[in-house]
């Protein structure tokens, strides 16, 4: 996930199960490892700020490992 403020976290959920999470680096990128589940149906990205507050939750019908996503405000 690109475009995140440094220190924000992105989480990938499938139902109630957290599949992967990563914290954005100084460049605003967070890389999620989905090697064990490279294809997810009905998945949700949650973006959390540095205080742990949920900023955004967005569902997708299909998430495939290797796909690139970008967070934009607005």
RAFENGI-V248965 format. One record per backbone hydrogen bond with DSSP energy under -1.0 kcal/mol. NH is the residue of the N-H (numbers start at 1). CO is the residue of the C=O. Records with the same first field share a line. If there is no record, write none. Layout:
NH: CO  CO
This chain:
2: 69
4: 28
7: 24
8: 5
9: 48
10: 22
11: 46
12: 20
13: 44
14: 17
17: 14
19: 12
20: 12
22: 10
24: 8
25: 29
28: 25
30: 1
40: 63
42: 61
43: 60
44: 13
45: 58
46: 11
47: 56
48: 9
49: 53
52: 49
55: 47
56: 47
58: 45
60: 43
63: 40
65: 38
67: 64
71: 2
